[in-house]
Amino acid sequence: MRLLSLLTLTAAPVLAQALPTGQTWTLHRAGNLRTSPTVQRAEAPTLRFEGGRVTGTTGCNTFTGTYTVTQREVRLSPLATTRRACANDVATALEARYLRTLGSVRRFSLSGPVLLLATDRGETLVFRQK
């Protein structure tokens, strides 16, 4: 129910909502909320915003970059990543989708321990506080 509320929030511009910094977020769902499976892995991707930098893991590799927030949107710079091979094809596919979606993120919504990032194409990443 809470995820549906977050999806509704992404349809409207985000006003006067601060992007949470200094916290690590663990990916819970990737892609279209109606069809994507819940991410259930010990090495779930993570994300952290702090001091203008964004860092995290893909489940296989680490990444770093910068971000900017305006009143209505968030934008991430191209991300630098390590290049280790993932353990299997599923992890490789998740990593590719995660990085591609992060590169297109434009909006965010925050509801308690849930952070939702969304692209203009309707792709979403749903995180929970770690």
C-alpha positions as CSV (number, residue, x, y, z in Angstrom):
1,M,0.0,0.0,0.0
2,R,2.8,2.4,0.9
3,L,4.5,1.7,-2.5
4,L,1.4,2.6,-4.3
5,S,1.2,5.9,-2.4
6,L,4.8,6.7,-3.4
7,L,4.0,6.0,-7.1
8,T,1.2,8.5,-6.9
9,L,3.6,11.1,-5.5
10,T,5.9,10.8,-8.5
11,A,3.2,12.0,-10.9
12,A,3.2,15.4,-9.3
13,P,6.3,17.7,-8.9
14,V,8.2,17.3,-5.7
15,L,8.0,20.6,-3.7
16,A,9.9,21.5,-0.6
17,Q,11.0,17.9,0.1
18,A,14.6,17.4,1.0
19,L,16.6,14.5,-0.5
20,P,17.8,12.4,2.5
21,T,21.5,12.6,3.0
22,G,23.9,10.6,5.2
23,Q,21.8,7.4,5.1
24,T,22.4,4.2,3.2
25,W,19.4,2.9,1.2
26,T,19.0,-0.7,0.0
27,L,17.2,-1.4,-3.3
28,H,13.9,-3.1,-2.7
29,R,12.4,-3.0,-6.2
30,A,13.7,-2.0,-9.7
31,G,11.7,-1.1,-12.7
32,N,8.0,-0.8,-13.2
33,L,6.4,-1.3,-9.8
34,R,3.6,-3.3,-11.3
35,T,5.8,-6.0,-12.8
36,S,9.2,-6.0,-11.2
37,P,10.1,-8.7,-8.6
38,T,11.2,-7.8,-5.2
39,V,14.9,-7.7,-4.9
40,Q,15.9,-10.6,-2.6
41,R,19.6,-11.0,-2.5
42,A,22.3,-10.8,0.2
43,E,24.1,-8.3,-2.0
44,A,21.2,-6.0,-2.9
45,P,22.3,-2.7,-4.5
46,T,22.7,0.3,-2.2
47,L,22.7,4.1,-2.6
48,R,23.9,7.0,-0.4
49,F,23.7,10.7,-0.9
50,E,26.1,12.9,1.1
51,G,27.8,16.3,0.5
52,G,27.0,16.4,-3.2
53,R,28.3,12.9,-3.8
54,V,26.4,9.8,-4.5
55,T,27.9,6.4,-3.8
56,G,26.7,2.8,-3.6
57,T,26.9,-0.7,-4.8
58,T,25.3,-2.6,-7.7
59,G,25.4,-5.9,-5.9
60,C,28.6,-6.7,-8.0
61,N,30.5,-3.4,-8.1
62,T,30.8,0.0,-6.4
63,F,30.0,3.3,-7.9
64,T,30.5,7.0,-7.2
65,G,29.4,10.3,-8.8
66,T,27.8,13.6,-7.9
67,Y,24.3,14.8,-7.7
68,T,22.3,18.1,-7.8
69,V,18.9,18.8,-6.4
70,T,16.7,21.6,-7.5
71,Q,13.2,22.4,-6.1
72,R,11.6,19.9,-8.5
73,E,14.2,17.3,-9.5
74,V,17.4,15.4,-8.8
75,R,20.1,14.6,-11.3
76,L,23.0,12.3,-11.0
77,S,26.3,12.7,-12.9
78,P,27.7,9.9,-15.0
79,L,28.8,7.3,-12.5
80,A,32.3,5.8,-12.2
81,T,32.1,2.1,-11.4
82,T,34.4,-0.7,-10.6
83,R,34.4,-3.5,-13.3
84,R,34.2,-6.8,-11.5
85,A,32.2,-9.6,-13.0
86,C,28.9,-10.4,-11.4
87,A,28.3,-13.9,-10.0
88,N,25.6,-14.8,-12.5
89,D,23.4,-13.5,-15.4
90,V,20.6,-12.4,-13.0
91,A,23.0,-10.2,-11.1
92,T,24.5,-8.9,-14.3
93,A,21.1,-7.9,-15.6
94,L,20.1,-6.3,-12.4
95,E,23.3,-4.3,-12.3
96,A,22.8,-3.0,-15.9
97,R,19.2,-2.0,-15.2
98,Y,20.1,-0.3,-11.9
99,L,22.9,1.8,-13.4
100,R,20.8,2.7,-16.5
101,T,17.9,3.8,-14.4
102,L,20.1,5.7,-12.0
103,G,21.5,7.7,-14.9
104,S,17.9,8.8,-15.9
105,V,16.5,9.6,-12.5
106,R,14.8,13.0,-12.3
107,R,12.4,12.9,-9.3
108,F,12.3,11.5,-5.8
109,S,9.7,10.9,-3.1
110,L,10.3,10.0,0.5
111,S,7.8,8.4,2.8
112,G,9.3,7.3,6.2
113,P,11.8,4.5,5.5
114,V,11.0,4.3,1.8
115,L,12.8,6.4,-0.9
116,L,11.5,6.3,-4.5
117,L,13.5,7.5,-7.5
118,A,11.7,7.9,-10.8
119,T,12.7,8.7,-14.4
120,D,10.6,10.7,-16.9
121,R,9.9,7.4,-18.6
122,G,8.2,6.0,-15.5
123,E,11.0,3.7,-14.5
124,T,11.4,3.5,-10.7
125,L,13.8,2.4,-8.1
126,V,12.4,1.8,-4.6
127,F,14.8,1.8,-1.6
128,R,14.4,1.1,2.1
129,Q,16.7,2.4,4.8
130,K,19.5,0.0,5.5
